Amino acid sequence: MATRQILVIDAGTSKVRCYAHDSDVGIVASASSPWAYAQEPDAPEFARSFDVEAVWRGISDSIAECVTGRNIAAVSVTSQRQALAFLDNQGDEIYVGPNMDLRSVFEGAALDEDNGPRIYTQTGHIPTFMLAAGKLRWFQLHRPEAYARIANVLTLADWLAWKLTGELTRERTLAAESGLLNIWSRGPLADLYQHLGLHHDTPMLVTASDVIGETSTESAAQSGLDMGTPVVAAGADTQAGLIGLGVVRASDVGLIAGWSAPVQMVTSQPMLAPMGETWTGLHPIENRWVLESTTGDMGNSYRWLREMLVAPGSDGYSQLDELSDSVPVGSEGARSYLGPGRMDMSNLGMRQGGMLFPVPMTVTGFGKAHLVRSTLEGFAFAVRANLEQIERLTDEHPDQLSVGGGMARSAAFLKILTDVIGRPIRVAADPRSTVQGGALAARIALGEYQNFDETAEFVREQLDTIQSDPLDSAEYDDFYEEWVETAENLSGLMA
């Protein structure tokens, strides 16, 4: 009998990826589709929304490529956080957009000026331009006719599940990340939205590993899936990544180093920062939360560096690792500030970045190898800064860090990271921990595991440990303090 595989749909920041996941060997097939964006002449320059028909066509084609000839037991759906969909009462899309949609910067700022502490206390998130309330206010003010038609507000994964099953649901971890759920009660926020004068609906709430519904006749015909295939909620992509790394116990901490690189610690209660610097969200397990301090752009910055330095079509990341390994600890004085830093959501804005290195060039011999290693060291310094911020807020000091995401493909980064933080890191053979987490959610739904605590025991047995070098860690302590001080000085240049 053919192995029953899970189709994991991961709607990430850069594209939608589909994976066929086998319980014995992991990912056995994959396909992807780029996001297609709509033209909005009446929207601000930095507004972004999807071309819904083109996006769904691309997703359907990617699914078909993955499932052909395979025995798919269930579909699991996860997505980027803060991406939203507005539907009318017929189920037609009014708006579907990514987390990079910045249309509501001013509308969100106005909401925060009057209601910021209340919004942060109840949602665990700020600023509001990133949340559902900000987007709704923009539509209310700038497209009132479209706003009046809004019947359902969904997250991106909820919308994908709707397209597959015809069921309107709201997954809790994603809802909390979009400011659609009270982080204390894990229930609706009707009172807050009523206070803000905004639309609020209450579709059925589901939890990661819940079966949302089954593939419909229409979606099966479009995608090649069998009609009646169970569709399972996998939750927010970052939290799914934690599940894929076995990060489920209070004080466990994980880094999902992808396009961005959030550090999340599991907590037994919501934890709010005094000035709203960090985020609090829900862990997929009931009565557990996550405290988040994110570095911001990491994988995106490294992609830029790779495209600058490595010829197209080559194994760019391996070449970058080789370059990094040719330079000693500390990059011979070079320092990189390409975006990642310590999270402060109460004080967002553009800041100065770049590269600093000793001159004159005739003496220092600074080259692209220094550029690569100093960039990876800068990334690791940013992770340490965010880990320390979480430790200050929780008074917890975990003895290891679990790491997943695309940056975990870089052996050089992993070695630098463990030396910079001065403690072991745990990694999987396949860094795509979000896919693993999505597959495990589906296998719970199928009855193969009881819960995420049980899957964590299985996952932790598969992880490898990378130990830090005490001598290198001691050197990095001084370099880290220097990096932090310079980063603060650079930020002041944009003030």
Secondary structure, DSSP 8 states (H G I E B T S, - for coil): ----EEEEEEE-SSEEEEEEEETTTEEEEEEEEE--B---TTS-TT---B-HHHHHHHHHHHHHHHHTT--EEEEEEEE-TT-EEEE-TTS-EEEEE-TT--TTHHHHHHHHHHHHHHHHHHHS---GGGSHHHHHHHHHHH-HHHHHH--EEEEHHHHHHHHHH---EEEHHHHHHTT-S-TTTSS--HHHHHHHT------EEE-TT-EEEE--HHHHHHH---TT-EEEEEEEHHHHHHHHTT--STT-EEEE-SSEEEEEEEESS----TTS-SEEEE-SSTT-EEEEEEEEESHHHHHHHHHHHS-TTS-HHHHHHHHHHTS-TTGGG-EEESS-----TTS------EEE--S-HHHH---HHHHHHHHHHHHHHHHHHHHHHHHHHH----S-EEEESGGGG-HHHHHHHHHHHTS-EEE-SS--HHHHHHHHHHHHHTTSSS-HHHHHHHHHHH-EEE---HHHHHHHHHHHHHHHHHHHHHHHTT-
